[in-house]
Amino acid sequence: MSGYACPLCSSSQTQLYHREQRAKVLQRDYYRCQRCRLVFVPADFHLTAAAEKTVYDQHQNDPHDEHYRRFLNRVCQPLMARLTPGAQGLDFGSGPVPALSLMLAAAGDPCSNYDLYYCNRPEALQQRYDFICSTEVFEHLSRPGEIARLLLGLLKPGGWLALMTKRLTTDDAFPNWHYTLDPTHISFFADDSFRWLADEYQLQLEFHGPDVVLLQKPDY
């Protein structure tokens, strides 16, 4: 028992998983939940909001960049194949340039935007949606369980939650995983983490490649 509650499932059954000791790399601890298998960085090691935004300001997310569009299509294509024409959506964590919502709107699925730092529109979190996308966001969340509940509550019955975040593979690979090098990455999901989420909320679960997950809310 670590004393740190899991930020996804709230279990107290968490244990030290890895202690970063590589030279010139952010020094911090990682804990793993024995219930949902989430690996997380305790709050003691989190950046301040200002420092976090400074990192995000360096991101280059040009909606006209073909490489970036191909990257986003990894979540767009499987999601759009499951939507009815004219579905209304939300891009949660849209960033400074809402590339994903522009791509979805061009395909006939209009999409609103919300971002804590770049598009903080609380009214966007007071509506109901046919789908919600959150790409490269959940690894940054200090309270992913709370955000998952929020987003699922915004979905209409039968709606889809589309997430993009790289998933844990093996314990041996973790110490050298490039995903841990970003100081704003603090929550690392395993397949079992999403299986727990699906079981908890009776969701249909689909894995698409190593970093895309689709979750469908029950149609009632």
N, C-alpha and C positions, 0 to 999 in steps of 0.2 A: 504494500500500500504506500502510495507516494505522498498523499495529502493534496494532490492536484486532481480536481474533478475533471472528467473528460468534457471538453467543450462541445462535443457532438451529442452524446447520449446521457451525460451527467453522471455516469458511473464513477464511483470512488476507487474502483479497481484498476488503477493505473500504476505503471512501473517505469523506471528509468530504462530507456531503450538504447540511447546512444549519446555519448558525450563528445562533442566536436573538439578535436585536438590537432587538426591540420594547421600548419604554419600559414600565416597570412589569410586565414579564413575566419569568418565570424565565429567567435567562441560562444557556444550556447549548448543547452541540454535539450534532449528530445525524450518525450515520454510516450508510451503506448498504452492504449486502453485495452484491457483484457476482454471487454464486452463487445465493442464494435470495431476494434482493431485500428482505430484512428491513431496516427502518430502526430503529436502536437508539441509545440514549443511553449513552455510556461510563460505567463505574462511578465515575469521578471526579466525576460530577454526580448520583449517586444520593443520596437521603435516607437518614438513619439509620433503623434499624428503629423507634425510638421516634417519630421525626417522621412516618414513614410511617403508623404506627398512629393518630397524632393526626388525620391526614387522614381515615382510614377511620372513625374514631369519629363524624365529622360526617355520614356517610351516613345517609339515612333510607330504609330498606327494609322498609316495613310490609307484611306479607303480606295485610292487609285493604284495602290501597289499590288500587282498581280500575285506576288508571293504571299502577301498578307491575306488577300482574298481567297487564295487556295487554302490557306491555313484555316480561315473561318468557315470555308465550305465543308470542312470535316464535321462541323456541327449543323450547318445550314441544310445540307442535302438530306440527311436522315430525318431531320425535323420536318422540313417542308413536305416530305413524302407522306407524312402522317397528318398534315393539316388540311382542313377543308378550305376552299377558296375564300379569301377575304378575312381569314382569321386575324384577330386583334392580339398583339403581343406587347411584351415589355422586355427591354434589354437592361438587366440589372447589373450595374457596374460597367456602364457603357464607355467610360473613359473620356478623354478630352475631345475625341473625334468619333462620332457614333457610326463607325463603319458597318457594323453588323446590322443595325436597324435600317440603314440605307439599302443594303443588299436584300433584306427581307421585304422591304417596301417595294423595291423594284420588281420582286417576284409576285407581288399582289397581296402580301401579308403585312399591313401597316403595323409599325412597332414604335412604342413610346420609349423614352430613355430615362434612366435614373442612375446617378452616380454620386456617392457621398461627397466627393471633392470637386467634380466637374459639372454635374447636372443635378444638384440637390433640390429636387422638386417633390416635396412631401405628398403633394396631391396625386402623384403617379403611384403612390403606395396606398391609395384609397380606392382604387378601381379594381375591377375583375377582368381577367384576361383568359384567352384561349390557350396561350402559351407564354412561357417566360424563358428567356435565355440568360445564361450567366457564364461567360467565357473567360477563363483564366482569372477567376475571382475567388473561388472557394478556398484556394490555398492561402489566400491573404486574410481570411476571416478569423478573428479571435473567438467568435461565438457562432460557429457554423450551424449548430443545432437550432439556435434562435432564428437565424436567417432562413434556414430551410423551412421552419414552421411558418414564418412570415410569408414566404413566397408561395408555399402550398396553399395558404389561406387566401391568397389573391387569385388563385386559379379557379376557373369555372369547373364544374363536374366534367370529367373526361379530358381536362386540359393537360398539357405537356410541360414538364420542366426539363430543359435541356442544359446540361452542365458540361463544361470542358475544364478538366484539370488532370494533370498527369497522375497516374495511380502507382502506388507502391508495387514493386515486383517481389524481390527477395530480400531477406535480412542481409545477406552478404553484399548485395549491390548498394545498400543504403549509404554506407560511409563515403562512397565516391560518387553519389548521385548528384548530377549538376543542379537538380531542382532545389537542393538545399543551399546553394550558394547565394541565392537572392535573399537578402535580409528581411524582406517583406513576406516571404513564404513561411507560414507558421502552422499550417494544417495540411497533413498529408494523408490522403484517403487510400485505403486498400479496397479491393473488390468487396470484402466482407463489410466494410463501412457502409457502402451503398446497399448491400443486402439488408443490413440492419435498418437503414432508413426506409427501404421498401417495405419491410415487414412491419415496422412501427406505424406506418401510415397507409398500409394496404395498397401500395403502389405497384403498377406494372413496371418492371425494370428491364432495360436493354443496355448492353455494353456495345459500343462501336469503337473498335480500335483501342489503343492504350490510354486514351484521354477524353473520350466522349461517353456520356451517360445520358440516357433518356428515361424519365420517370413519368408515368401517366397516372393522374389522379382518378379514383373510381368515378364511374359515370352515374353517380347518384348523390 
